[in-house]
């Protein structure tokens, strides 16, 4: 996919200037616009790296989560909880991984209504290879050093706490 031509100005700064003139200074507008644009950039870069493996970043995250579990398997409900996504999204993601031979599904013996997803050997191989490639490109954050990445993480943490992602205590 060809890169679009760069503008000779920062469109978010320009929008911020117009915003100030029309409605007054609202720094949160420029911040959210920058965050949303960064999310678009990062998702495109990361998805381009995992695409040759038949993955999207969401499917990659599910594979990684399964590799982190002790037995390489988790209930579907736990996957949704940990990835903070709707059950329908988990089902779609896992079903795509099953069709690719990267994950298996079976009834959960501990929960008559639940389903377990387990990573296959092929899934582990694909996850490891994709991880090597993502780490080689610093997950798209190569413009930042380790300290700056830690600052970004720390800066966004209160937003995640306020949204109820987890209890800080």
DSSP file (Angstrom, degrees, kcal/mol; ACC not computed):
  #  RESIDUE AA STRUCTURE BP1 BP2  ACC     N-H-->O    O-->H-N    N-H-->O    O-->H-N    TCO  KAPPA ALPHA  PHI   PSI    X-CA   Y-CA   Z-CA
    1    1 A X              0   0    0      0, 0.0     2,-0.1     0, 0.0     0, 0.0   0.000 360.0 360.0 360.0 121.8    0.0    0.0    0.0
    2    2 A X        -     0   0    0      1,-0.1     2,-0.2     0, 0.0     0, 0.0  -0.383 360.0-113.4 -70.2 144.6    1.6    3.3   -1.1
    3    3 A X        -     0   0    0      1,-0.1    -1,-0.1    -2,-0.1     3,-0.1  -0.541  32.9-114.0 -74.1 139.7    2.1    6.0    1.6
    4    4 A X        -     0   0    0     -2,-0.2    -1,-0.1     1,-0.1     2,-0.1  -0.373  42.3 -88.9 -68.7 155.8    0.0    9.1    1.0
    5    5 A X        -     0   0    0      1,-0.1     2,-0.2    -2,-0.0    -1,-0.1  -0.392  47.1-111.5 -63.8 139.7    1.9   12.3    0.3
    6    6 A X        -     0   0    0     -3,-0.1     2,-0.1    -2,-0.1    -1,-0.1  -0.484  28.1-123.6 -73.4 142.4    2.9   14.2    3.4
    7    7 A X        -     0   0    0      2,-0.2    -1,-0.1    -2,-0.2    -3,-0.0  -0.435  13.3-126.1 -78.3 159.8    1.2   17.5    4.0
    8    8 A X  S    S+     0   0    0     -2,-0.1     2,-0.3     2,-0.0    -1,-0.1   0.357  93.1  37.0 -87.7   5.8    3.3   20.6    4.4
    9    9 A X  S    S-     0   0    0      0, 0.0     2,-0.8     0, 0.0    -2,-0.2  -0.957  93.1 -97.7-149.1 163.3    1.5   21.3    7.8
   10   10 A X     >  -     0   0    0     -2,-0.3     4,-2.4     1,-0.2     5,-0.2  -0.782  29.4-159.8 -86.3 110.0    0.2   19.4   10.7
   11   11 A X  H  > S+     0   0    0     -2,-0.8     4,-2.3     1,-0.2    -1,-0.2   0.790  90.5  54.1 -64.3 -26.6   -3.6   19.0   10.1
   12   12 A X  H  > S+     0   0    0      2,-0.2     4,-2.2     1,-0.2    -1,-0.2   0.908 109.5  46.9 -74.0 -40.2   -4.3   18.3   13.8
   13   13 A X  H  > S+     0   0    0      2,-0.2     4,-2.2     1,-0.2    -2,-0.2   0.905 112.8  50.7 -62.8 -40.6   -2.5   21.5   14.8
   14   14 A X  H  X S+     0   0    0     -4,-2.4     4,-2.3     2,-0.2    -2,-0.2   0.926 110.0  48.7 -63.1 -44.7   -4.4   23.4   12.1
   15   15 A X  H  X S+     0   0    0     -4,-2.3     4,-2.7     1,-0.2    -1,-0.2   0.885 109.4  54.0 -61.9 -37.8   -7.7   22.0   13.3
   16   16 A X  H  X S+     0   0    0     -4,-2.2     4,-2.5     2,-0.2    -1,-0.2   0.906 107.5  50.3 -63.2 -41.5   -6.7   23.0   16.9
   17   17 A X  H  X S+     0   0    0     -4,-2.2     4,-1.9     2,-0.2    -2,-0.2   0.938 113.0  45.5 -61.1 -47.0   -6.1   26.6   15.7
   18   18 A X  H  X S+     0   0    0     -4,-2.3     4,-2.1     1,-0.2     5,-0.2   0.899 111.4  53.6 -63.0 -40.9   -9.5   26.7   14.0
   19   19 A X  H  X>S+     0   0    0     -4,-2.7     4,-3.6     1,-0.2     5,-1.0   0.930 107.5  50.5 -59.0 -47.2  -11.1   25.1   17.0
   20   20 A X  H  X5S+     0   0    0     -4,-2.5     4,-0.9     1,-0.2    -1,-0.2   0.899 111.1  49.3 -58.5 -42.3   -9.7   27.8   19.3
   21   21 A X  H  <5S+     0   0    0     -4,-1.9    -1,-0.2    -5,-0.2    -2,-0.2   0.875 121.5  33.6 -65.8 -37.1  -11.0   30.6   17.0
   22   22 A X  H  <5S+     0   0    0     -4,-2.1    -2,-0.2    -5,-0.1    -3,-0.2   0.906 140.3   6.1 -87.7 -44.4  -14.5   29.2   16.9
   23   23 A X  H  <5S-     0   0    0     -4,-3.6    -3,-0.2     1,-0.3    -2,-0.1   0.454 103.7-105.9-122.5  -3.9  -15.0   27.6   20.3
   24   24 A X     << -     0   0    0     -5,-1.0     2,-0.3    -4,-0.9    -1,-0.3  -0.317  61.3 -31.3  97.4 173.3  -12.0   28.5   22.4
   25   25 A X        +     0   0    0     -5,-0.1     2,-0.2    -2,-0.1     3,-0.1  -0.498  55.6 165.1 -72.5 123.9   -9.1   26.4   23.6
   26   26 A X    >>  -     0   0    0     -2,-0.3     3,-1.9   -10,-0.2     4,-0.9  -0.724  10.7-177.3-137.0  84.1   -9.9   22.8   24.2
   27   27 A X  H 3> S+     0   0    0      1,-0.3     4,-2.1    -2,-0.2     5,-0.1   0.780  79.3  67.2 -55.8 -28.1   -6.6   20.9   24.5
   28   28 A X  H 3> S+     0   0    0      1,-0.2     4,-2.7     2,-0.2    -1,-0.3   0.801  93.7  59.4 -65.1 -26.9   -8.5   17.5   24.8
   29   29 A X  H <> S+     0   0    0     -3,-1.9     4,-2.2     2,-0.2    -1,-0.2   0.951 108.9  42.1 -65.6 -48.3   -9.7   17.9   21.2
   30   30 A X  H  X S+     0   0    0     -4,-0.9     4,-2.2     1,-0.2    -2,-0.2   0.889 115.2  52.3 -65.3 -37.8   -6.2   18.0   19.8
   31   31 A X  H  X S+     0   0    0     -4,-2.1     4,-2.5     2,-0.2    -2,-0.2   0.945 111.6  43.8 -64.4 -48.4   -5.1   15.2   22.2
   32   32 A X  H  X S+     0   0    0     -4,-2.7     4,-2.9     1,-0.2     5,-0.2   0.896 112.6  52.6 -67.1 -37.0   -7.9   12.8   21.2
   33   33 A X  H  X S+     0   0    0     -4,-2.2     4,-2.1    -5,-0.2    -1,-0.2   0.912 111.4  47.2 -63.1 -40.5   -7.5   13.5   17.5
   34   34 A X  H  X S+     0   0    0     -4,-2.2     4,-2.6     2,-0.2    -2,-0.2   0.909 112.5  49.3 -65.2 -42.7   -3.7   12.7   17.9
   35   35 A X  H  X S+     0   0    0     -4,-2.5     4,-2.4     2,-0.2    -2,-0.2   0.926 112.0  47.9 -62.7 -45.4   -4.5    9.5   19.8
   36   36 A X  H  X S+     0   0    0     -4,-2.9     4,-1.9     2,-0.2    -1,-0.2   0.894 113.1  47.9 -65.0 -39.2   -7.0    8.4   17.2
   37   37 A X  H  X S+     0   0    0     -4,-2.1     4,-2.4    -5,-0.2    -1,-0.2   0.913 111.1  51.2 -66.9 -41.5   -4.6    9.1   14.4
   38   38 A X  H  X S+     0   0    0     -4,-2.6     4,-3.0     1,-0.2     5,-0.3   0.902 107.9  53.0 -61.3 -40.2   -1.8    7.3   16.2
   39   39 A X  H  X S+     0   0    0     -4,-2.4     4,-2.6     1,-0.2     5,-0.2   0.906 109.2  49.2 -61.6 -41.4   -4.2    4.3   16.6
   40   40 A X  H  X S+     0   0    0     -4,-1.9     4,-2.1     2,-0.2    -2,-0.2   0.931 113.6  46.2 -61.8 -45.9   -4.9    4.3   12.9
   41   41 A X  H  X S+     0   0    0     -4,-2.4     4,-2.3     2,-0.2    -2,-0.2   0.948 115.6  44.7 -62.4 -50.3   -1.2    4.4   12.1
   42   42 A X  H  X S+     0   0    0     -4,-3.0     4,-2.9     1,-0.2     5,-0.3   0.909 112.6  50.5 -64.7 -43.2   -0.2    1.7   14.5
   43   43 A X  H  X S+     0   0    0     -4,-2.6     4,-2.8    -5,-0.3     5,-0.2   0.911 111.5  49.0 -62.8 -41.2   -3.0   -0.6   13.6
   44   44 A X  H  X S+     0   0    0     -4,-2.1     4,-1.8    -5,-0.2    -1,-0.2   0.919 114.5  45.2 -63.4 -43.5   -2.1   -0.4    9.9
   45   45 A X  H  X S+     0   0    0     -4,-2.3     4,-1.2     2,-0.2    -2,-0.2   0.929 117.0  43.5 -67.1 -45.0    1.6   -1.0   10.5
   46   46 A X  H  X S+     0   0    0     -4,-2.9     4,-2.1     1,-0.2     3,-0.3   0.915 112.8  51.8 -68.6 -43.1    1.0   -3.9   12.9
   47   47 A X  H  X S+     0   0    0     -4,-2.8     4,-1.8    -5,-0.3    -1,-0.2   0.871 105.9  56.2 -61.7 -35.5   -1.7   -5.5   10.7
   48   48 A X  H  X S+     0   0    0     -4,-1.8     4,-0.5    -5,-0.2    -1,-0.2   0.853 108.8  47.8 -63.7 -33.8    0.7   -5.3    7.7
   49   49 A X  H  < S+     0   0    0     -4,-1.2     3,-0.3    -3,-0.3    -2,-0.2   0.886 117.8  39.0 -74.6 -39.5    3.3   -7.3    9.7
   50   50 A X  H ><>S+     0   0    0     -4,-2.1     5,-1.7     1,-0.2     3,-1.5   0.657  94.9  84.4 -87.3 -14.4    0.8  -10.0   10.9
   51   51 A X  H ><5S+     0   0    0     -4,-1.8     3,-2.6     1,-0.3    -1,-0.2   0.883  82.0  60.1 -56.6 -42.7   -1.1  -10.3    7.6
   52   52 A X  T 3<5S+     0   0    0     -4,-0.5    -1,-0.3    -3,-0.3    -2,-0.1   0.740 103.2  54.6 -59.5 -18.5    1.3  -12.7    6.0
   53   53 A X  T < 5S-     0   0    0     -3,-1.5    -1,-0.3    -4,-0.2    -2,-0.2   0.336 122.9-107.7 -92.4   5.9    0.5  -15.1    8.9
   54   54 A X  T < 5S+     0   0    0     -3,-2.6     2,-0.3     1,-0.3    -3,-0.2   0.751  81.5 123.5  74.4  24.1   -3.2  -14.9    8.2
   55   55 A X      < -     0   0    0     -5,-1.7     2,-0.3    -8,-0.1    -1,-0.3  -0.762  51.4-154.6-116.4 159.4   -3.7  -12.8   11.3
   56   56 A X     >  -     0   0    0     -2,-0.3     4,-2.5    -3,-0.1     5,-0.2  -0.742  45.1-101.4-111.1 171.1   -5.1   -9.4   12.3
   57   57 A X  H  > S+     0   0    0     -2,-0.3     4,-2.8     1,-0.2     5,-0.2   0.890 124.5  55.3 -63.3 -35.8   -3.8   -7.8   15.5
   58   58 A X  H  > S+     0   0    0      2,-0.2     4,-1.8     1,-0.2    -1,-0.2   0.917 110.0  45.0 -61.7 -43.4   -6.9   -8.9   17.3
   59   59 A X  H  > S+     0   0    0      2,-0.2     4,-2.2     1,-0.2    -1,-0.2   0.885 112.0  52.8 -67.9 -37.9   -6.2  -12.6   16.3
   60   60 A X  H  X S+     0   0    0     -4,-2.5     4,-2.7     1,-0.2    -2,-0.2   0.934 107.1  52.1 -61.1 -45.8   -2.6  -12.2   17.2
   61   61 A X  H  X S+     0   0    0     -4,-2.8     4,-2.6     1,-0.2    -1,-0.2   0.894 108.5  51.1 -58.2 -40.7   -3.6  -10.9   20.7
   62   62 A X  H  X S+     0   0    0     -4,-1.8     4,-2.1     2,-0.2    -1,-0.2   0.912 110.4  48.8 -64.2 -42.1   -5.8  -13.9   21.2
   63   63 A X  H  X S+     0   0    0     -4,-2.2     4,-2.1     2,-0.2    -2,-0.2   0.935 111.5  49.3 -61.8 -45.8   -2.9  -16.3   20.3
   64   64 A X  H  X S+     0   0    0     -4,-2.7     4,-1.7     1,-0.2    -2,-0.2   0.924 108.9  53.1 -59.9 -44.5   -0.5  -14.5   22.6
   65   65 A X  H  X S+     0   0    0     -4,-2.6     4,-0.9     1,-0.2    -1,-0.2   0.910 108.6  49.8 -58.3 -42.5   -3.1  -14.7   25.4
   66   66 A X  H >< S+     0   0    0     -4,-2.1     3,-0.5     1,-0.2     6,-0.2   0.868 107.9  53.2 -65.4 -35.8   -3.4  -18.4   24.9
   67   67 A X  H 3< S+     0   0    0     -4,-2.1    -1,-0.2     1,-0.2    -2,-0.2   0.813 105.4  55.9 -68.6 -27.0    0.4  -18.9   25.0
   68   68 A X  H 3< S+     0   0    0     -4,-1.7    -1,-0.2    -3,-0.2    -2,-0.2   0.719  89.5  93.1 -75.6 -21.1    0.5  -17.0   28.3
   69   69 A X  S X< S-     0   0    0     -4,-0.9     3,-0.6    -3,-0.5     5,-0.1  -0.421  85.6-119.4 -75.8 151.3   -2.0  -19.5   29.9
   70   70 A X  T 3  S+     0   0    0      1,-0.2    -1,-0.1     2,-0.1    -4,-0.0   0.880 110.9  27.6 -57.9 -43.2   -0.5  -22.4   31.8
   71   71 A X  T 3  S-     0   0    0      2,-0.4    -1,-0.2     0, 0.0     3,-0.1   0.365 111.2-109.1-103.3   4.4   -2.1  -25.1   29.6
   72   72 A X  S <  S+     0   0    0     -3,-0.6    47,-2.6    -6,-0.2     2,-0.3   0.712  89.7  92.6  75.4  19.0   -2.4  -23.1   26.4
   73   73 A X  E     +A  118   0A   0     45,-0.2    -2,-0.4    -8,-0.1     2,-0.3  -0.994  46.2 176.5-145.9 151.5   -6.1  -22.9   26.7
   74   74 A X  E     -A  117   0A   0     43,-2.2    43,-2.8    -2,-0.3     2,-0.1  -0.990  38.5 -96.7-148.0 151.2   -8.7  -20.6   28.2
   75   75 A X  E  >  -A  116   0A   0     -2,-0.3     4,-1.9    41,-0.2     3,-0.4  -0.426  37.5-119.9 -63.0 146.5  -12.5  -20.4   28.4
   76   76 A X  H  > S+     0   0    0     39,-2.6     4,-2.2     1,-0.2     5,-0.2   0.880 114.7  56.2 -56.0 -39.6  -13.9  -18.1   25.7
   77   77 A X  H  > S+     0   0    0     38,-0.3     4,-2.0     1,-0.2    -1,-0.2   0.874 105.8  50.6 -62.7 -37.0  -15.4  -15.9   28.4
   78   78 A X  H  > S+     0   0    0     -3,-0.4     4,-2.7     2,-0.2    -1,-0.2   0.864 107.2  54.2 -69.1 -36.6  -11.9  -15.4   30.0
   79   79 A X  H  X S+     0   0    0     -4,-1.9     4,-2.6     2,-0.2     5,-0.2   0.939 110.3  46.5 -61.8 -46.8  -10.5  -14.5   26.6
   80   80 A X  H  X>S+     0   0    0     -4,-2.2     5,-2.0     1,-0.2     4,-0.9   0.901 113.1  49.8 -61.6 -41.2  -13.1  -11.7   26.2
   81   81 A X  H  <5S+     0   0    0     -4,-2.0    -2,-0.2     3,-0.2    -1,-0.2   0.924 114.6  43.1 -63.5 -45.9  -12.5  -10.5   29.7
   82   82 A X  H  <5S+     0   0    0     -4,-2.7    -2,-0.2     1,-0.2    -1,-0.2   0.856 119.7  41.7 -72.3 -35.4   -8.7  -10.3   29.3
   83   83 A X  H  <5S-     0   0    0     -4,-2.6    -1,-0.2    -5,-0.2    -2,-0.2   0.533 106.1-130.2 -88.1  -5.9   -8.8   -8.8   25.8
   84   84 A X  T  <5 +     0   0    0     -4,-0.9     2,-0.3     1,-0.2    -3,-0.2   0.924  61.2 130.7  57.9  49.4  -11.7   -6.5   27.0
   85   85 A X      < -     0   0    0     -5,-2.0    -1,-0.2    -6,-0.1    -2,-0.1  -0.900  63.8 -90.1-129.9 160.6  -13.9   -7.3   24.0
   86   86 A X    >>  -     0   0    0     -2,-0.3     4,-1.9     1,-0.1     3,-0.7  -0.323  38.1-114.5 -66.4 146.2  -17.5   -8.3   23.5
   87   87 A X  H 3> S+     0   0    0      1,-0.2     4,-2.5     2,-0.2     5,-0.2   0.841 116.7  57.3 -52.8 -35.8  -18.3  -12.1   23.5
   88   88 A X  H 3> S+     0   0    0      1,-0.2     4,-2.5     2,-0.2    -1,-0.2   0.900 105.6  50.1 -63.3 -39.1  -19.3  -11.9   19.8
   89   89 A X  H <> S+     0   0    0     -3,-0.7     4,-2.7     2,-0.2    -1,-0.2   0.896 109.8  50.9 -65.4 -39.6  -15.9  -10.5   18.9
   90   90 A X  H  X S+     0   0    0     -4,-1.9     4,-3.1     2,-0.2     5,-0.3   0.940 110.2  49.5 -62.5 -46.5  -14.2  -13.3   20.8
   91   91 A X  H  X S+     0   0    0     -4,-2.5     4,-2.8     1,-0.2     5,-0.2   0.937 113.3  46.0 -58.6 -48.1  -16.3  -15.9   19.0
   92   92 A X  H  X S+     0   0    0     -4,-2.5     4,-1.9     2,-0.2    -1,-0.2   0.926 115.2  47.2 -60.9 -45.4  -15.5  -14.4   15.6
   93   93 A X  H  X S+     0   0    0     -4,-2.7     4,-1.8     2,-0.2    -2,-0.2   0.945 115.8  43.1 -62.4 -49.8  -11.8  -14.1   16.4
   94   94 A X  H  X S+     0   0    0     -4,-3.1     4,-2.6     1,-0.2    -2,-0.2   0.898 110.9  55.2 -66.6 -40.4  -11.5  -17.6   17.7
   95   95 A X  H  X S+     0   0    0     -4,-2.8     4,-2.4    -5,-0.3    -1,-0.2   0.891 107.8  49.8 -59.9 -38.4  -13.5  -19.1   14.9
   96   96 A X  H  X S+     0   0    0     -4,-1.9     4,-1.4    -5,-0.2    -1,-0.2   0.897 111.3  49.1 -65.6 -39.4  -11.2  -17.5   12.4
   97   97 A X  H  <>S+     0   0    0     -4,-1.8     5,-2.6     2,-0.2     6,-1.1   0.863 109.9  51.7 -67.8 -35.3   -8.2  -19.0   14.3
   98   98 A X  H ><5S+     0   0    0     -4,-2.6     3,-1.7     4,-0.2    -2,-0.2   0.938 108.1  51.2 -64.0 -47.0   -9.9  -22.4   14.3
   99   99 A X  H 3<5S+     0   0    0     -4,-2.4    -1,-0.2     1,-0.3    -2,-0.2   0.804 109.5  51.8 -61.0 -29.0  -10.4  -22.2   10.5
  100  100 A X  T 3<5S-     0   0    0     -4,-1.4    -1,-0.3    -5,-0.1    -2,-0.2   0.499 115.2-117.4 -85.0  -4.3   -6.7  -21.4   10.1
  101  101 A X  T < 5S+     0   0    0     -3,-1.7    22,-0.4    -4,-0.3    21,-0.3   0.669  87.1 111.7  78.0  16.3   -5.7  -24.4   12.2
  102  102 A X  S   <S+     0   0    0     -5,-2.6    18,-2.4     1,-0.2     2,-0.3   0.670  78.3  27.7 -94.8 -19.4   -4.1  -22.2   14.9
  103  103 A X  E     -B  119   0A   0     -6,-1.1     2,-0.3    16,-0.3    -2,-0.3  -0.982  64.7-150.9-141.0 148.5   -6.7  -22.9   17.7
  104  104 A X  E     -B  118   0A   0     14,-3.2    14,-2.9    -2,-0.3     2,-0.4  -0.877  11.6-151.0-114.0 153.9   -9.0  -25.7   18.6
  105  105 A X  E     +B  117   0A   0     -2,-0.3     2,-0.3    12,-0.2    12,-0.2  -0.964  21.3 160.1-123.8 144.4  -12.3  -25.4   20.5
  106  106 A X  E     -B  116   0A   0     10,-2.0    10,-3.4    -2,-0.4    -2,-0.0  -0.980  47.5 -79.4-153.7 159.7  -14.0  -27.9   22.8
  107  107 A X  E     -B  115   0A   0     -2,-0.3     2,-0.7     8,-0.2     8,-0.3  -0.324  49.2-113.7 -59.8 143.6  -16.6  -28.0   25.5
  108  108 A X    >   -     0   0    0      6,-2.3     3,-1.5     3,-0.5     6,-0.3  -0.719  19.3-155.1 -80.9 115.5  -15.3  -26.8   28.8
  109  109 A X  T 3  S+     0   0    0     -2,-0.7     3,-0.2     1,-0.3    -1,-0.2   0.735  94.8  52.3 -65.0 -20.1  -15.5  -29.8   31.2
  110  110 A X  T 3  S+     0   0    0      1,-0.2     2,-0.3    -3,-0.0    -1,-0.3   0.511 116.3  38.4 -91.2  -5.9  -15.7  -27.4   34.2
  111  111 A X    X   -     0   0    0     -3,-1.5     3,-1.2     3,-0.1    -3,-0.5  -0.861  69.0-154.2-149.1 105.7  -18.6  -25.4   32.7
  112  112 A X  T 3  S+     0   0    0     -2,-0.3    -1,-0.1     1,-0.3    -3,-0.0   0.733  98.0  40.2 -55.4 -26.4  -21.4  -27.2   30.9
  113  113 A X  T 3  S+     0   0    0     -6,-0.1    -1,-0.3     2,-0.0     2,-0.1   0.624 102.7  88.0 -96.9 -14.3  -22.3  -24.2   28.8
  114  114 A X    <   -     0   0    0     -3,-1.2    -6,-2.3    -6,-0.3     2,-0.4  -0.305  61.3-141.8 -90.2 167.9  -18.8  -22.9   28.2
  115  115 A X  E     - B   0 107A   0     -8,-0.3   -39,-2.6    -2,-0.1     2,-0.4  -0.979   8.2-143.3-128.5 139.7  -16.2  -23.5   25.5
  116  116 A X  E     -AB  75 106A   0    -10,-3.4   -10,-2.0    -2,-0.4     2,-0.5  -0.840   7.9-155.9 -99.9 139.1  -12.4  -23.8   25.8
  117  117 A X  E     -AB  74 105A   0    -43,-2.8   -43,-2.2    -2,-0.4     2,-0.4  -0.960  14.6-173.3-109.8 132.4  -10.1  -22.4   23.1
  118  118 A X  E     -AB  73 104A   0    -14,-2.9   -14,-3.2    -2,-0.5   -45,-0.2  -0.986  23.3-120.9-130.5 139.4   -6.7  -24.0   22.9
  119  119 A X  E     - B   0 103A   0    -47,-2.6   -16,-0.3    -2,-0.4     2,-0.1  -0.513  27.0-140.5 -76.4 140.9   -3.7  -23.0   20.9
  120  120 A X     >  -     0   0    0    -18,-2.4     4,-2.2    -2,-0.2     5,-0.2  -0.438  28.0-103.3 -91.7 170.8   -2.3  -25.7   18.5
  121  121 A X  H  > S+     0   0    0      1,-0.2     4,-2.2     2,-0.2     5,-0.2   0.917 126.9  50.8 -59.9 -42.4    1.3  -26.4   17.7
  122  122 A X  H  > S+     0   0    0    -21,-0.3     4,-2.6     1,-0.2    -1,-0.2   0.894 107.6  54.0 -61.3 -39.0    0.9  -24.5   14.4
  123  123 A X  H  > S+     0   0    0    -22,-0.4     4,-2.6     1,-0.2    -2,-0.2   0.893 107.8  49.6 -61.9 -40.7   -0.7  -21.6   16.4
  124  124 A X  H  X S+     0   0    0     -4,-2.2     4,-2.7     2,-0.2    -1,-0.2   0.916 111.2  49.2 -64.0 -43.3    2.4  -21.5   18.7
  125  125 A X  H  X S+     0   0    0     -4,-2.2     4,-2.4     2,-0.2    -2,-0.2   0.934 114.0  45.2 -61.7 -46.6    4.7  -21.5   15.6
  126  126 A X  H  X S+     0   0    0     -4,-2.6     4,-2.8     1,-0.2     5,-0.3   0.912 113.2  50.8 -64.4 -42.7    2.8  -18.7   13.9
  127  127 A X  H  X S+     0   0    0     -4,-2.6     4,-2.4    -5,-0.2    -2,-0.2   0.921 111.4  47.7 -61.5 -44.8    2.5  -16.7   17.2
  128  128 A X  H  X S+     0   0    0     -4,-2.7     4,-2.2     2,-0.2    -2,-0.2   0.917 113.9  46.6 -63.2 -43.7    6.3  -17.0   17.7
  129  129 A X  H  X S+     0   0    0     -4,-2.4     4,-2.0     2,-0.2    -2,-0.2   0.929 114.0  47.1 -66.0 -45.0    7.1  -15.9   14.2
  130  130 A X  H  X S+     0   0    0     -4,-2.8     4,-2.7     1,-0.2    -1,-0.2   0.889 110.7  53.5 -63.3 -38.7    4.7  -13.0   14.2
  131  131 A X  H  X S+     0   0    0     -4,-2.4     4,-2.8    -5,-0.3     5,-0.2   0.915 106.5  51.8 -63.2 -42.9    6.1  -11.9   17.6
  132  132 A X  H  X S+     0   0    0     -4,-2.2     4,-1.9     1,-0.2    -1,-0.2   0.925 112.5  46.2 -58.4 -44.1    9.6  -11.9   16.3
  133  133 A X  H  X S+     0   0    0     -4,-2.0     4,-1.1     2,-0.2    -2,-0.2   0.900 113.3  48.3 -67.1 -40.7    8.5   -9.7   13.3
  134  134 A X  H  <>S+     0   0    0     -4,-2.7     5,-2.9     1,-0.2     3,-0.4   0.897 111.9  49.1 -67.1 -39.8    6.5   -7.3   15.6
  135  135 A X  H ><5S+     0   0    0     -4,-2.8     3,-1.6     1,-0.2    -1,-0.2   0.873 105.2  58.9 -66.3 -35.5    9.4   -7.0   18.0
  136  136 A X  H 3<5S+     0   0    0     -4,-1.9    -1,-0.2     1,-0.3    -2,-0.2   0.795 111.8  40.6 -64.1 -27.4   11.8   -6.3   15.1
  137  137 A X  T ><>S-     0   0    0     -4,-1.1     3,-2.3    -3,-0.4     5,-0.5   0.150 113.3-118.2-106.5  19.7    9.6   -3.3   14.2
  138  138 A X  G X 5 -     0   0    0     -3,-1.6     3,-2.9     1,-0.3    -3,-0.2   0.812  61.3 -72.4  51.2  35.6    9.1   -2.2   17.8
  139  139 A X  G 3 <S-     0   0    0     -5,-2.9    -1,-0.3     1,-0.3   -93,-0.2   0.801  91.9 -58.7  50.8  31.3    5.3   -2.7   17.4
  140  140 A X  G < 5S+     0   0    0     -3,-2.3     3,-0.3    -6,-0.3    -1,-0.3   0.454 123.1 103.4  82.6   0.3    5.3    0.4   15.3
  141  141 A X  T X 5 +     0   0    0     -3,-2.9     3,-2.1    -4,-0.2    -3,-0.1  -0.002  31.5 124.8-106.0  29.3    6.7    2.6   18.1
  142  142 A X  T 3 < +     0   0    0     -5,-0.5    -1,-0.2     1,-0.3    -4,-0.1   0.643  62.5  72.0 -63.4 -14.8   10.3    2.8   16.8
  143  143 A X  T 3  S+     0   0    0     -3,-0.3     2,-0.3    -5,-0.1    -1,-0.3   0.599  97.0  61.6 -74.5  -9.5   10.1    6.6   16.9
  144  144 A X  S <  S-     0   0    0     -3,-2.1     2,-0.1     4,-0.0    -3,-0.0  -0.875  77.9-134.2-118.2 148.3   10.2    6.3   20.7
  145  145 A X     >  -     0   0    0     -2,-0.3     4,-2.3     1,-0.1     5,-0.2  -0.370  41.1 -91.4 -88.4 178.5   12.8    4.9   23.1
  146  146 A X  H  > S+     0   0    0      1,-0.2     4,-2.1     2,-0.2     5,-0.2   0.883 126.1  51.4 -60.3 -41.0   12.1    2.6   26.0
  147  147 A X  H  > S+     0   0    0      1,-0.2     4,-2.0     2,-0.2    -1,-0.2   0.906 110.2  48.5 -64.6 -41.6   11.7    5.5   28.5
  148  148 A X  H  > S+     0   0    0      2,-0.2     4,-2.4     1,-0.2    -1,-0.2   0.880 109.2  53.3 -66.7 -37.3    9.2    7.3   26.2
  149  149 A X  H  X S+     0   0    0     -4,-2.3     4,-2.4     1,-0.2    -2,-0.2   0.911 108.7  49.9 -62.5 -41.1    7.2    4.1   25.7
  150  150 A X  H  X S+     0   0    0     -4,-2.1     4,-2.6     1,-0.2    -2,-0.2   0.880 109.7  51.8 -64.0 -37.4    7.0    3.7   29.5
  151  151 A X  H  X S+     0   0    0     -4,-2.0     4,-2.7     2,-0.2    -2,-0.2   0.907 108.8  49.9 -65.0 -41.9    5.8    7.4   29.7
  152  152 A X  H  X S+     0   0    0     -4,-2.4     4,-2.0     2,-0.2    -2,-0.2   0.941 111.8  48.5 -60.5 -47.5    3.1    6.7   27.1
  153  153 A X  H  X S+     0   0    0     -4,-2.4     4,-1.3     1,-0.2    -2,-0.2   0.936 114.0  46.0 -57.4 -48.4    1.9    3.7   29.0
  154  154 A X  H  X S+     0   0    0     -4,-2.6     4,-0.7     1,-0.2    -1,-0.2   0.867 111.1  52.9 -64.7 -36.9    1.9    5.7   32.3
  155  155 A X  H  < S+     0   0    0     -4,-2.7     4,-0.4     1,-0.2    -1,-0.2   0.857 113.1  42.6 -68.3 -35.0    0.1    8.6   30.7
  156  156 A X  H  X S+     0   0    0     -4,-2.0     4,-1.7    -5,-0.2     3,-0.4   0.654  94.0  83.7 -86.6 -15.6   -2.7    6.4   29.3
  157  157 A X  H  X S+     0   0    0     -4,-1.3     4,-2.5     1,-0.2     5,-0.2   0.905  86.2  53.0 -57.0 -47.8   -3.1    4.3   32.5
  158  158 A X  H  X S+     0   0    0     -4,-0.7     4,-2.7     1,-0.2    -1,-0.2   0.862 107.3  53.7 -59.2 -33.3   -5.4    6.8   34.3
  159  159 A X  H  > S+     0   0    0     -3,-0.4     4,-1.5    -4,-0.4    -1,-0.2   0.915 110.2  46.8 -63.6 -42.9   -7.7    6.8   31.3
  160  160 A X  H  <>S+     0   0    0     -4,-1.7     5,-2.4     2,-0.2     4,-0.4   0.877 112.6  49.3 -68.2 -38.2   -7.9    3.0   31.4
  161  161 A X  H ><5S+     0   0    0     -4,-2.5     3,-1.6     1,-0.2    -2,-0.2   0.937 110.2  51.0 -64.6 -46.0   -8.6    3.0   35.2
  162  162 A X  H 3<5S+     0   0    0     -4,-2.7    -1,-0.2     1,-0.3    -2,-0.2   0.810 106.5  55.6 -61.8 -30.0  -11.3    5.6   34.8
  163  163 A X  T 3<5S-     0   0    0     -4,-1.5    -1,-0.3    -5,-0.2    -2,-0.2   0.572 118.8-113.1 -79.0  -8.6  -12.9    3.5   32.1
  164  164 A X  T < 5S+     0   0    0     -3,-1.6    -3,-0.2    -4,-0.4    -2,-0.1   0.676  70.9 140.7  86.7  17.6  -13.1    0.6   34.5
  165  165 A X  S   <S-     0   0    0     -5,-2.4     2,-0.3     1,-0.2    -4,-0.2   0.872  78.1 -19.6 -59.4 -35.5  -10.6   -1.7   32.7
  166  166 A X        -     0   0    0     -6,-0.4     2,-0.5    -5,-0.2    -2,-0.2  -0.980  69.9 -98.2-164.2 162.5   -9.2   -2.7   36.1
  167  167 A X        -     0   0    0     -2,-0.3    -6,-0.0     1,-0.1     0, 0.0  -0.803  22.6-154.5 -90.2 127.1   -9.0   -1.7   39.8
  168  168 A X              0   0    0     -2,-0.5    -1,-0.1     1,-0.2    -7,-0.0   0.829 360.0 360.0 -70.7 -30.5   -5.8    0.0   40.6
  169  169 A X              0   0    0     -3,-0.1    -1,-0.2     0, 0.0    -2,-0.0   0.482 360.0 360.0 -74.9 360.0   -6.0   -1.0   44.2
